[in-house]
Amino acid sequence: MTVGEPEPVSRAVALGKHVNGPAGALTILNDLELRVNPGEAVAILGASGSGKSTLLGLLAGLDDATSGEVWLCGERLDQLDEDGRAALRNGRVGFVFQNFQLLPTLNARENVLLPLELSGATEPERRAEEALERVGLSARARHFPRQLSGGEQQRVAIARAWAPRPEVLFADEPTGNLDHETGEHIIDLLLDLKREAGAALVLVTHDPRLAERCDRRLAMRAGRLEALA
C-alpha cells in the first residue's frame, strides 16, 4: 500500500483455490488479486462456474484458500481460527444471498434482530425496527418468511445485513430470483443503503443493470479478475 492510499476493507493477494475432482485437480482461482476500498462498490461478473461465488466465500472467510492471502477489515484470515473469523465478521460484515437465507421459524423482525443481538449492538430492538422501516416493511415485521413474497424476503435480508452498520457487504446474485421490477427496487435499495452506511459493497451478479451502477466492474476469467470498461 502506498502513502495516502486508504486501508482496504477487503484484499486478496496471489489468491489460489484448487480442488480435486473426478478428472483430477481443478483450478478455480489462480493467483488472483483484488483490493476493495472503504465505501466502494465492486461488481464481479462471469460465466456460471467461473469461481465468482467461491471468491466471495473466500473473501468473507467462509472457506479456506489453497494459496495466497485474504485480508478482511485489516485482519489476515488464515491467521485466525473459525471462532476468530466469526468474531471478526460479527457486526462488521453483512451478507445478502440469492436465496435470502432467512430463518423460517423467525418472523421478519426476529430475523433482523438476531445478528444485532449476537454482535452486542446497543438498542437492538430499536435498530431492527428502524432497519425494517428503511426497507419499507414495518407493516410486515410479524410475518414469517413463508408469508412474504420473494422481493419482501430479499428486503428483510438487506435489512438484516445493514442493521449492524457493517464495514463491508458481500452480495451473491441479490436480484437473481426476482422479476425485473422487483430487482430494480432491490438495486436502488442496496446502493442507497451502501451510501448511507459508508460501507463497501462486493457483489457477484449476472445482472448488467446492477453491475453498471457500481464503481468498478470486474470479470472472472480463467481464475483471475480483469477490469471492464
MITOR-974092 format. One record per residue: residue number from 1; x, y, z of N, C-alpha, C in turn; residue in three letters. Coordinates in nm, 3 decimals. Layout:
[NUM,[X,Y,Z],[X,Y,Z],[X,Y,Z],"ALA"]
...
//
This chain:
[1,[0.086,-0.120,0.000],[0.000,0.000,0.000],[0.088,0.124,0.000],"MET"]
[2,[0.062,0.217,-0.090],[0.141,0.338,-0.098],[0.089,0.444,-0.002],"THR"]
[3,[0.175,0.543,0.024],[0.138,0.651,0.116],[0.017,0.725,0.061],"VAL"]
[4,[-0.082,0.748,0.147],[-0.201,0.821,0.107],[-0.317,0.734,0.064],"GLY"]
[5,[-0.292,0.605,0.036],[-0.399,0.514,-0.001],[-0.475,0.470,0.124],"GLU"]
[6,[-0.607,0.456,0.114],[-0.681,0.406,0.230],[-0.653,0.260,0.255],"PRO"]
[7,[-0.668,0.219,0.379],[-0.656,0.077,0.413],[-0.773,0.003,0.350],"GLU"]
[8,[-0.748,-0.097,0.266],[-0.859,-0.168,0.202],[-0.942,-0.244,0.304],"PRO"]
[9,[-1.072,-0.252,0.281],[-1.158,-0.327,0.370],[-1.156,-0.475,0.334],"VAL"]
[10,[-1.122,-0.505,0.208],[-1.109,-0.643,0.162],[-0.995,-0.649,0.062],"SER"]
[11,[-0.910,-0.754,0.077],[-0.794,-0.763,-0.012],[-0.756,-0.909,-0.032],"ARG"]
[12,[-0.730,-0.945,-0.157],[-0.679,-1.078,-0.190],[-0.543,-1.061,-0.256],"ALA"]
[13,[-0.447,-1.142,-0.212],[-0.310,-1.134,-0.262],[-0.268,-1.273,-0.312],"VAL"]
[14,[-0.240,-1.283,-0.442],[-0.196,-1.409,-0.503],[-0.286,-1.526,-0.462],"ALA"]
[15,[-0.415,-1.502,-0.465],[-0.511,-1.599,-0.412],[-0.531,-1.716,-0.507],"LEU"]
[16,[-0.524,-1.836,-0.452],[-0.546,-1.957,-0.531],[-0.642,-2.051,-0.461],"GLY"]
[17,[-0.726,-2.118,-0.541],[-0.816,-2.220,-0.489],[-0.817,-2.337,-0.586],"LYS"]
[18,[-0.778,-2.454,-0.536],[-0.771,-2.574,-0.618],[-0.846,-2.685,-0.545],"HIS"]
[19,[-0.921,-2.763,-0.620],[-0.995,-2.876,-0.563],[-0.969,-3.000,-0.647],"VAL"]
[20,[-0.986,-3.116,-0.585],[-0.970,-3.242,-0.655],[-1.105,-3.290,-0.705],"ASN"]
[21,[-1.116,-3.315,-0.834],[-1.238,-3.365,-0.894],[-1.216,-3.500,-0.959],"GLY"]
[22,[-1.319,-3.555,-1.021],[-1.308,-3.687,-1.086],[-1.199,-3.691,-1.193],"PRO"]
[23,[-1.176,-3.577,-1.259],[-1.076,-3.573,-1.365],[-0.939,-3.526,-1.315],"ALA"]
[24,[-0.926,-3.513,-1.182],[-0.801,-3.467,-1.125],[-0.814,-3.329,-1.064],"GLY"]
[25,[-0.701,-3.263,-1.045],[-0.700,-3.131,-0.981],[-0.766,-3.027,-1.071],"ALA"]
[26,[-0.849,-2.943,-1.010],[-0.918,-2.837,-1.083],[-0.882,-2.703,-1.020],"LEU"]
[27,[-0.835,-2.611,-1.103],[-0.801,-2.477,-1.056],[-0.922,-2.386,-1.072],"THR"]
[28,[-0.971,-2.332,-0.960],[-1.085,-2.241,-0.963],[-1.037,-2.097,-0.965],"ILE"]
[29,[-0.945,-2.064,-0.877],[-0.885,-1.930,-0.872],[-0.734,-1.945,-0.885],"LEU"]
[30,[-0.673,-1.857,-0.962],[-0.531,-1.871,-0.993],[-0.459,-1.738,-0.977],"ASN"]
[31,[-0.384,-1.723,-0.867],[-0.301,-1.604,-0.847],[-0.383,-1.476,-0.860],"ASP"]
[32,[-0.501,-1.476,-0.799],[-0.595,-1.365,-0.813],[-0.561,-1.251,-0.719],"LEU"]
[33,[-0.578,-1.128,-0.768],[-0.553,-1.008,-0.690],[-0.680,-0.924,-0.685],"GLU"]
[34,[-0.710,-0.868,-0.569],[-0.826,-0.780,-0.554],[-0.805,-0.688,-0.436],"LEU"]
[35,[-0.850,-0.566,-0.453],[-0.845,-0.467,-0.344],[-0.976,-0.388,-0.347],"ARG"]
[36,[-1.044,-0.381,-0.234],[-1.169,-0.307,-0.224],[-1.154,-0.203,-0.113],"VAL"]
[37,[-1.172,-0.077,-0.149],[-1.155,0.031,-0.052],[-1.286,0.061,0.021],"ASN"]
[38,[-1.279,0.126,0.136],[-1.400,0.162,0.210],[-1.495,0.245,0.124],"PRO"]
[39,[-1.623,0.210,0.129],[-1.724,0.285,0.057],[-1.736,0.253,-0.091],"GLY"]
[40,[-1.652,0.165,-0.141],[-1.651,0.133,-0.284],[-1.748,0.020,-0.316],"GLU"]
[41,[-1.813,0.030,-0.433],[-1.900,-0.078,-0.482],[-1.831,-0.147,-0.599],"ALA"]
[42,[-1.809,-0.277,-0.586],[-1.739,-0.355,-0.688],[-1.828,-0.470,-0.733],"VAL"]
[43,[-1.850,-0.479,-0.864],[-1.930,-0.587,-0.921],[-1.837,-0.689,-0.985],"ALA"]
[44,[-1.864,-0.817,-0.961],[-1.787,-0.926,-1.019],[-1.879,-1.006,-1.110],"ILE"]
[45,[-1.846,-1.009,-1.239],[-1.926,-1.080,-1.337],[-1.848,-1.198,-1.392],"LEU"]
[46,[-1.920,-1.289,-1.458],[-1.854,-1.404,-1.518],[-1.953,-1.515,-1.543],"GLY"]
[47,[-1.912,-1.612,-1.623],[-1.998,-1.724,-1.656],[-2.023,-1.811,-1.533],"ALA"]
[48,[-2.133,-1.887,-1.538],[-2.161,-1.982,-1.429],[-2.045,-2.080,-1.418],"SER"]
[49,[-2.004,-2.107,-1.293],[-1.894,-2.199,-1.271],[-1.756,-2.137,-1.284],"GLY"]
[50,[-1.750,-2.004,-1.302],[-1.620,-1.939,-1.321],[-1.547,-1.912,-1.190],"SER"]
[51,[-1.616,-1.931,-1.077],[-1.550,-1.913,-0.948],[-1.591,-1.789,-0.872],"GLY"]
[52,[-1.694,-1.719,-0.920],[-1.735,-1.593,-0.855],[-1.781,-1.615,-0.711],"LYS"]
[53,[-1.870,-1.711,-0.692],[-1.922,-1.737,-0.557],[-1.813,-1.795,-0.467],"SER"]
[54,[-1.723,-1.875,-0.525],[-1.609,-1.926,-0.448],[-1.525,-1.811,-0.396],"THR"]
[55,[-1.500,-1.714,-0.482],[-1.422,-1.597,-0.441],[-1.491,-1.524,-0.328],"LEU"]
[56,[-1.621,-1.505,-0.339],[-1.695,-1.433,-0.235],[-1.681,-1.505,-0.101],"LEU"]
[57,[-1.694,-1.637,-0.102],[-1.679,-1.714,0.021],[-1.541,-1.701,0.082],"GLY"]
[58,[-1.438,-1.696,-0.002],[-1.302,-1.679,0.047],[-1.281,-1.540,0.105],"LEU"]
[59,[-1.333,-1.438,0.037],[-1.317,-1.301,0.086],[-1.385,-1.281,0.221],"LEU"]
[60,[-1.495,-1.353,0.244],[-1.569,-1.342,0.370],[-1.518,-1.437,0.477],"ALA"]
[61,[-1.421,-1.519,0.444],[-1.369,-1.613,0.543],[-1.459,-1.731,0.569],"GLY"]
[62,[-1.545,-1.763,0.473],[-1.635,-1.877,0.487],[-1.573,-2.004,0.430],"LEU"]
[63,[-1.460,-1.991,0.360],[-1.390,-2.103,0.300],[-1.241,-2.075,0.309],"ASP"]
[64,[-1.160,-2.178,0.294],[-1.015,-2.164,0.303],[-0.952,-2.164,0.165],"ASP"]
[65,[-0.857,-2.075,0.144],[-0.783,-2.070,0.019],[-0.677,-2.180,0.017],"ALA"]
[66,[-0.638,-2.221,-0.103],[-0.527,-2.315,-0.118],[-0.394,-2.243,-0.106],"THR"]
[67,[-0.389,-2.121,-0.157],[-0.266,-2.043,-0.151],[-0.301,-1.895,-0.150],"SER"]
[68,[-0.203,-1.813,-0.114],[-0.225,-1.668,-0.111],[-0.281,-1.620,0.021],"GLY"]
[69,[-0.320,-1.494,0.023],[-0.369,-1.430,0.145],[-0.502,-1.360,0.119],"GLU"]
[70,[-0.587,-1.359,0.222],[-0.710,-1.280,0.221],[-0.711,-1.195,0.347],"VAL"]
[71,[-0.732,-1.066,0.330],[-0.740,-0.972,0.441],[-0.882,-0.916,0.446],"TRP"]
[72,[-0.937,-0.909,0.565],[-1.073,-0.857,0.585],[-1.073,-0.764,0.704],"LEU"]
[73,[-1.112,-0.639,0.682],[-1.117,-0.539,0.790],[-0.984,-0.533,0.865],"CYS"]
[74,[-0.874,-0.541,0.788],[-0.740,-0.527,0.847],[-0.682,-0.653,0.907],"GLY"]
[75,[-0.754,-0.765,0.902],[-0.706,-0.891,0.960],[-0.679,-0.993,0.851],"GLU"]
[76,[-0.568,-1.067,0.866],[-0.535,-1.174,0.771],[-0.609,-1.301,0.815],"ARG"]
[77,[-0.698,-1.350,0.727],[-0.793,-1.453,0.768],[-0.728,-1.587,0.797],"LEU"]
[78,[-0.619,-1.622,0.726],[-0.560,-1.755,0.750],[-0.485,-1.762,0.884],"ASP"]
[79,[-0.472,-1.649,0.949],[-0.410,-1.648,1.081],[-0.513,-1.651,1.194],"GLN"]
[80,[-0.641,-1.665,1.158],[-0.749,-1.673,1.256],[-0.813,-1.811,1.250],"LEU"]
[81,[-0.856,-1.863,1.366],[-0.932,-1.986,1.365],[-1.079,-1.954,1.335],"ASP"]
[82,[-1.163,-2.057,1.333],[-1.303,-2.035,1.297],[-1.372,-1.936,1.391],"GLU"]
[83,[-1.343,-1.949,1.521],[-1.403,-1.857,1.617],[-1.354,-1.714,1.593],"ASP"]
[84,[-1.227,-1.701,1.560],[-1.171,-1.569,1.533],[-1.232,-1.505,1.410],"GLY"]
[85,[-1.255,-1.586,1.307],[-1.318,-1.534,1.186],[-1.462,-1.491,1.213],"ARG"]
[86,[-1.532,-1.574,1.288],[-1.671,-1.540,1.321],[-1.676,-1.411,1.402],"ALA"]
[87,[-1.584,-1.394,1.495],[-1.581,-1.272,1.576],[-1.551,-1.150,1.490],"ALA"]
[88,[-1.463,-1.168,1.392],[-1.429,-1.058,1.302],[-1.550,-1.016,1.219],"LEU"]
[89,[-1.624,-1.115,1.167],[-1.741,-1.084,1.083],[-1.854,-1.023,1.163],"ARG"]
[90,[-1.862,-1.055,1.291],[-1.976,-1.019,1.373],[-1.994,-0.868,1.382],"ASN"]
[91,[-2.097,-0.817,1.315],[-2.126,-0.675,1.319],[-2.048,-0.591,1.219],"GLY"]
[92,[-1.943,-0.651,1.158],[-1.859,-0.575,1.065],[-1.878,-0.617,0.920],"ARG"]
[93,[-1.941,-0.734,0.901],[-1.959,-0.790,0.767],[-2.105,-0.830,0.751],"VAL"]
[94,[-2.167,-0.793,0.639],[-2.304,-0.832,0.610],[-2.310,-0.919,0.487],"GLY"]
[95,[-2.417,-0.999,0.476],[-2.434,-1.091,0.363],[-2.575,-1.080,0.308],"PHE"]
[96,[-2.586,-1.082,0.176],[-2.715,-1.094,0.108],[-2.699,-1.202,0.002],"VAL"]
[97,[-2.788,-1.302,0.005],[-2.777,-1.417,-0.084],[-2.894,-1.421,-0.181],"PHE"]
[98,[-2.875,-1.493,-0.291],[-2.980,-1.508,-0.391],[-3.105,-1.574,-0.333],"GLN"]
[99,[-3.085,-1.672,-0.246],[-3.200,-1.746,-0.190],[-3.236,-1.697,-0.050],"ASN"]
[100,[-3.195,-1.574,-0.017],[-3.238,-1.498,0.102],[-3.180,-1.548,0.235],"PHE"]
[101,[-3.180,-1.680,0.258],[-3.121,-1.739,0.379],[-3.183,-1.684,0.508],"GLN"]
[102,[-3.313,-1.661,0.506],[-3.383,-1.621,0.628],[-3.415,-1.746,0.710],"LEU"]
[103,[-3.418,-1.731,0.841],[-3.455,-1.843,0.928],[-3.606,-1.858,0.927],"LEU"]
[104,[-3.659,-1.973,0.883],[-3.804,-1.986,0.861],[-3.887,-1.981,0.988],"PRO"]
[105,[-3.826,-2.012,1.104],[-3.901,-2.012,1.229],[-3.903,-1.876,1.298],"THR"]
[106,[-3.835,-1.777,1.238],[-3.833,-1.642,1.293],[-3.910,-1.549,1.199],"LEU"]
[107,[-3.983,-1.454,1.256],[-4.051,-1.356,1.172],[-3.950,-1.252,1.121],"ASN"]
[108,[-3.997,-1.159,1.039],[-3.907,-1.062,0.978],[-3.829,-0.984,1.083],"ALA"]
[109,[-3.898,-0.935,1.182],[-3.832,-0.857,1.288],[-3.726,-0.941,1.360],"ARG"]
[110,[-3.758,-1.065,1.391],[-3.664,-1.151,1.463],[-3.544,-1.187,1.377],"GLU"]
[111,[-3.564,-1.202,1.246],[-3.451,-1.228,1.156],[-3.354,-1.112,1.155],"ASN"]
[112,[-3.407,-0.990,1.158],[-3.320,-0.871,1.159],[-3.257,-0.851,1.296],"VAL"]
[113,[-3.330,-0.885,1.399],[-3.284,-0.864,1.537],[-3.168,-0.957,1.575],"LEU"]
[114,[-3.171,-1.079,1.522],[-3.074,-1.181,1.565],[-2.929,-1.137,1.552],"LEU"]
[115,[-2.881,-1.092,1.434],[-2.740,-1.052,1.426],[-2.705,-0.932,1.513],"PRO"]
[116,[-2.802,-0.844,1.538],[-2.778,-0.731,1.628],[-2.752,-0.780,1.770],"LEU"]
[117,[-2.831,-0.877,1.814],[-2.812,-0.932,1.948],[-2.681,-1.009,1.957],"GLU"]
[118,[-2.648,-1.083,1.853],[-2.524,-1.161,1.854],[-2.401,-1.072,1.856],"LEU"]
[119,[-2.411,-0.955,1.792],[-2.296,-0.863,1.788],[-2.288,-0.773,1.910],"SER"]
[120,[-2.388,-0.782,1.999],[-2.388,-0.698,2.118],[-2.419,-0.554,2.089],"GLY"]
[121,[-2.492,-0.528,1.982],[-2.526,-0.391,1.945],[-2.613,-0.325,2.051],"ALA"]
[122,[-2.598,-0.195,2.065],[-2.682,-0.121,2.159],[-2.822,-0.104,2.099],"THR"]
[123,[-2.922,-0.105,2.182],[-3.062,-0.087,2.142],[-3.098,-0.173,2.020],"GLU"]
[124,[-3.077,-0.305,2.027],[-3.101,-0.389,1.910],[-3.245,-0.386,1.860],"PRO"]
[125,[-3.342,-0.379,1.948],[-3.481,-0.380,1.904],[-3.515,-0.254,1.825],"GLU"]
[126,[-3.469,-0.140,1.873],[-3.494,-0.015,1.800],[-3.426,-0.019,1.664],"ARG"]
[127,[-3.305,-0.068,1.658],[-3.232,-0.071,1.532],[-3.296,-0.168,1.433],"ARG"]
[128,[-3.347,-0.280,1.483],[-3.415,-0.375,1.395],[-3.541,-0.312,1.335],"ALA"]
[129,[-3.616,-0.243,1.419],[-3.738,-0.177,1.371],[-3.706,-0.067,1.271],"GLU"]
[130,[-3.599,0.009,1.296],[-3.559,0.114,1.203],[-3.515,0.056,1.069],"GLU"]
[131,[-3.445,-0.057,1.074],[-3.398,-0.121,0.950],[-3.515,-0.169,0.867],"ALA"]
[132,[-3.616,-0.229,0.931],[-3.734,-0.273,0.857],[-3.812,-0.155,0.802],"LEU"]
[133,[-3.818,-0.047,0.877],[-3.886,0.073,0.827],[-3.813,0.128,0.705],"GLU"]
[134,[-3.680,0.124,0.710],[-3.600,0.178,0.598],[-3.622,0.101,0.469],"ARG"]
[135,[-3.648,-0.029,0.479],[-3.673,-0.109,0.358],[-3.822,-0.122,0.329],"VAL"]
[136,[-3.905,-0.046,0.404],[-4.047,-0.039,0.375],[-4.128,-0.158,0.421],"GLY"]
[137,[-4.085,-0.224,0.528],[-4.153,-0.346,0.572],[-4.200,-0.341,0.717],"LEU"]
[138,[-4.218,-0.224,0.772],[-4.265,-0.215,0.911],[-4.396,-0.290,0.930],"SER"]
[139,[-4.484,-0.281,0.831],[-4.615,-0.346,0.842],[-4.607,-0.497,0.832],"ALA"]
[140,[-4.493,-0.549,0.788],[-4.476,-0.694,0.771],[-4.381,-0.753,0.875],"ARG"]
[141,[-4.350,-0.677,0.978],[-4.249,-0.719,1.076],[-4.283,-0.850,1.145],"ALA"]
[142,[-4.412,-0.879,1.165],[-4.452,-1.000,1.236],[-4.478,-1.118,1.143],"ARG"]
[143,[-4.454,-1.099,1.014],[-4.477,-1.206,0.918],[-4.354,-1.296,0.908],"HIS"]
[144,[-4.380,-1.423,0.886],[-4.272,-1.521,0.869],[-4.232,-1.527,0.721],"PHE"]
[145,[-4.111,-1.576,0.692],[-4.065,-1.577,0.553],[-4.165,-1.640,0.456],"PRO"]
[146,[-4.232,-1.747,0.496],[-4.327,-1.815,0.406],[-4.447,-1.726,0.372],"ARG"]
[147,[-4.468,-1.621,0.451],[-4.580,-1.530,0.429],[-4.540,-1.407,0.348],"GLN"]
[148,[-4.414,-1.403,0.304],[-4.362,-1.288,0.232],[-4.329,-1.326,0.087],"LEU"]
[149,[-4.341,-1.230,-0.003],[-4.301,-1.252,-0.141],[-4.148,-1.259,-0.150],"SER"]
[150,[-4.099,-1.298,-0.268],[-3.954,-1.305,-0.286],[-3.888,-1.170,-0.266],"GLY"]
[151,[-3.949,-1.065,-0.322],[-3.893,-0.932,-0.304],[-3.894,-0.887,-0.160],"GLY"]
[152,[-4.000,-0.920,-0.088],[-4.007,-0.884,0.054],[-3.903,-0.961,0.135],"GLU"]
[153,[-3.884,-1.087,0.103],[-3.781,-1.165,0.173],[-3.642,-1.105,0.149],"GLN"]
[154,[-3.615,-1.063,0.026],[-3.485,-1.004,-0.002],[-3.468,-0.871,0.071],"GLN"]
[155,[-3.576,-0.795,0.085],[-3.568,-0.670,0.161],[-3.542,-0.697,0.309],"ARG"]
[156,[-3.601,-0.803,0.363],[-3.569,-0.841,0.501],[-3.421,-0.878,0.511],"VAL"]
[157,[-3.371,-0.954,0.413],[-3.231,-0.994,0.414],[-3.139,-0.873,0.408],"ALA"]
[158,[-3.176,-0.772,0.330],[-3.096,-0.650,0.323],[-3.102,-0.574,0.455],"ILE"]
[159,[-3.220,-0.566,0.515],[-3.232,-0.501,0.646],[-3.145,-0.572,0.750],"ALA"]
[160,[-3.147,-0.704,0.747],[-3.066,-0.783,0.840],[-2.917,-0.755,0.819],"ARG"]
[161,[-2.875,-0.747,0.692],[-2.734,-0.725,0.663],[-2.686,-0.587,0.704],"ALA"]
[162,[-2.773,-0.486,0.688],[-2.731,-0.349,0.712],[-2.758,-0.300,0.853],"TRP"]
[163,[-2.844,-0.365,0.926],[-2.880,-0.316,1.060],[-2.759,-0.298,1.152],"ALA"]
[164,[-2.660,-0.388,1.151],[-2.543,-0.366,1.238],[-2.446,-0.261,1.185],"PRO"]
[165,[-2.477,-0.198,1.070],[-2.389,-0.100,1.007],[-2.250,-0.160,0.979],"ARG"]
[166,[-2.243,-0.258,0.891],[-2.116,-0.326,0.863],[-2.021,-0.238,0.784],"PRO"]
[167,[-1.895,-0.278,0.784],[-1.793,-0.209,0.704],[-1.795,-0.256,0.560],"GLU"]
[168,[-1.841,-0.379,0.539],[-1.845,-0.435,0.404],[-1.964,-0.529,0.393],"VAL"]
[169,[-2.027,-0.528,0.276],[-2.138,-0.619,0.248],[-2.100,-0.704,0.128],"LEU"]
[170,[-2.117,-0.835,0.142],[-2.099,-0.929,0.032],[-2.237,-0.974,-0.015],"PHE"]
[171,[-2.262,-0.959,-0.145],[-2.393,-0.995,-0.201],[-2.372,-1.092,-0.317],"ALA"]
[172,[-2.437,-1.206,-0.310],[-2.424,-1.310,-0.412],[-2.554,-1.320,-0.491],"ASP"]
[173,[-2.554,-1.266,-0.613],[-2.671,-1.266,-0.702],[-2.797,-1.214,-0.629],"GLU"]
[174,[-2.793,-1.093,-0.573],[-2.905,-1.045,-0.491],[-3.035,-1.025,-0.567],"PRO"]
[175,[-3.029,-1.015,-0.701],[-3.152,-0.999,-0.780],[-3.182,-1.124,-0.863],"THR"]
[176,[-3.108,-1.233,-0.840],[-3.117,-1.349,-0.926],[-3.251,-1.419,-0.927],"GLY"]
[177,[-3.324,-1.415,-0.815],[-3.452,-1.484,-0.807],[-3.572,-1.389,-0.816],"ASN"]
[178,[-3.548,-1.267,-0.864],[-3.653,-1.166,-0.862],[-3.690,-1.122,-1.004],"LEU"]
[179,[-3.814,-1.078,-1.021],[-3.855,-1.025,-1.151],[-3.790,-0.889,-1.175],"ASP"]
[180,[-3.802,-0.839,-1.298],[-3.730,-0.718,-1.338],[-3.763,-0.599,-1.247],"HIS"]
[181,[-3.891,-0.573,-1.227],[-3.930,-0.456,-1.148],[-3.883,-0.467,-1.003],"GLU"]
[182,[-3.901,-0.586,-0.944],[-3.856,-0.606,-0.806],[-3.705,-0.596,-0.798],"THR"]
[183,[-3.636,-0.651,-0.897],[-3.490,-0.642,-0.900],[-3.441,-0.499,-0.904],"GLY"]
[184,[-3.509,-0.415,-0.982],[-3.471,-0.274,-0.988],[-3.485,-0.207,-0.852],"GLU"]
[185,[-3.591,-0.240,-0.780],[-3.611,-0.182,-0.647],[-3.501,-0.228,-0.551],"HIS"]
[186,[-3.463,-0.354,-0.561],[-3.357,-0.407,-0.474],[-3.224,-0.341,-0.505],"ILE"]
[187,[-3.196,-0.317,-0.633],[-3.073,-0.247,-0.672],[-3.069,-0.108,-0.608],"ILE"]
[188,[-3.179,-0.033,-0.622],[-3.186,0.101,-0.563],[-3.162,0.095,-0.413],"ASP"]
[189,[-3.224,0.000,-0.348],[-3.216,-0.011,-0.203],[-3.073,-0.045,-0.158],"LEU"]
[190,[-3.011,-0.141,-0.225],[-2.874,-0.179,-0.190],[-2.778,-0.060,-0.200],"LEU"]
[191,[-2.786,0.012,-0.310],[-2.692,0.121,-0.331],[-2.723,0.241,-0.242],"LEU"]
[192,[-2.850,0.267,-0.215],[-2.885,0.375,-0.122],[-2.832,0.347,0.018],"ASP"]
[193,[-2.852,0.224,0.065],[-2.806,0.189,0.199],[-2.654,0.186,0.206],"LEU"]
[194,[-2.588,0.143,0.099],[-2.441,0.146,0.096],[-2.391,0.288,0.116],"LYS"]
[195,[-2.454,0.382,0.045],[-2.411,0.522,0.058],[-2.438,0.575,0.199],"ARG"]
[196,[-2.553,0.542,0.254],[-2.589,0.591,0.387],[-2.493,0.537,0.494],"GLU"]
[197,[-2.455,0.411,0.480],[-2.369,0.348,0.581],[-2.221,0.375,0.556],"ALA"]
[198,[-2.186,0.421,0.434],[-2.045,0.441,0.402],[-1.968,0.312,0.392],"GLY"]
[199,[-2.038,0.203,0.366],[-1.975,0.071,0.362],[-1.934,0.033,0.221],"ALA"]
[200,[-1.844,-0.063,0.210],[-1.808,-0.121,0.081],[-1.910,-0.227,0.043],"ALA"]
[201,[-1.927,-0.247,-0.087],[-2.017,-0.348,-0.140],[-1.942,-0.431,-0.243],"LEU"]
[202,[-1.937,-0.561,-0.222],[-1.876,-0.653,-0.318],[-1.986,-0.750,-0.360],"VAL"]
[203,[-2.022,-0.746,-0.488],[-2.133,-0.831,-0.529],[-2.100,-0.912,-0.653],"LEU"]
[204,[-2.153,-1.033,-0.652],[-2.149,-1.122,-0.768],[-2.284,-1.110,-0.837],"VAL"]
[205,[-2.283,-1.089,-0.967],[-2.410,-1.071,-1.037],[-2.399,-1.108,-1.184],"THR"]
[206,[-2.512,-1.154,-1.239],[-2.526,-1.168,-1.384],[-2.604,-1.049,-1.441],"HIS"]
[207,[-2.646,-0.959,-1.354],[-2.736,-0.851,-1.391],[-2.656,-0.728,-1.436],"ASP"]
[208,[-2.653,-0.699,-1.566],[-2.574,-0.584,-1.611],[-2.625,-0.452,-1.557],"PRO"]
[209,[-2.756,-0.443,-1.526],[-2.811,-0.319,-1.469],[-2.748,-0.290,-1.335],"ARG"]
[210,[-2.731,-0.393,-1.254],[-2.671,-0.376,-1.123],[-2.522,-0.347,-1.134],"LEU"]
[211,[-2.453,-0.422,-1.221],[-2.309,-0.404,-1.235],[-2.273,-0.264,-1.283],"ALA"]
[212,[-2.352,-0.211,-1.376],[-2.322,-0.079,-1.433],[-2.334,0.034,-1.331],"GLU"]
[213,[-2.403,0.010,-1.224],[-2.421,0.114,-1.124],[-2.316,0.108,-1.012],"ARG"]
[214,[-2.223,0.016,-1.026],[-2.114,0.005,-0.928],[-1.995,0.090,-0.970],"CYS"]
[215,[-1.906,0.117,-0.877],[-1.788,0.198,-0.907],[-1.691,0.127,-1.001],"ASP"]
[216,[-1.681,-0.005,-0.985],[-1.593,-0.085,-1.070],[-1.662,-0.214,-1.111],"ARG"]
[217,[-1.631,-0.258,-1.234],[-1.681,-0.387,-1.281],[-1.562,-0.474,-1.316],"ARG"]
[218,[-1.561,-0.595,-1.262],[-1.453,-0.691,-1.286],[-1.512,-0.819,-1.342],"LEU"]
[219,[-1.441,-0.882,-1.435],[-1.486,-1.008,-1.494],[-1.395,-1.121,-1.450],"ALA"]
[220,[-1.455,-1.233,-1.411],[-1.379,-1.351,-1.374],[-1.350,-1.431,-1.500],"MET"]
[221,[-1.222,-1.447,-1.532],[-1.181,-1.524,-1.649],[-1.056,-1.605,-1.615],"ARG"]
[222,[-1.064,-1.735,-1.637],[-0.950,-1.826,-1.614],[-0.896,-1.811,-1.472],"ALA"]
[223,[-0.987,-1.791,-1.377],[-0.946,-1.787,-1.237],[-0.890,-1.655,-1.190],"GLY"]
[224,[-0.896,-1.553,-1.274],[-0.845,-1.422,-1.237],[-0.948,-1.314,-1.268],"ARG"]
[225,[-0.924,-1.195,-1.215],[-1.016,-1.083,-1.237],[-0.956,-0.985,-1.336],"LEU"]
[226,[-1.039,-0.943,-1.431],[-0.999,-0.844,-1.530],[-1.093,-0.726,-1.523],"GLU"]
[227,[-1.041,-0.606,-1.529],[-1.123,-0.486,-1.523],[-1.202,-0.470,-1.651],"ALA"]
[228,[-1.328,-0.426,-1.637],[-1.414,-0.396,-1.751],[-1.431,-0.246,-1.762],"LEU"]
[229,[-1.447,-0.199,-1.884],[-1.465,-0.054,-1.905],[-1.599,-0.011,-1.851],"ALA"]
//
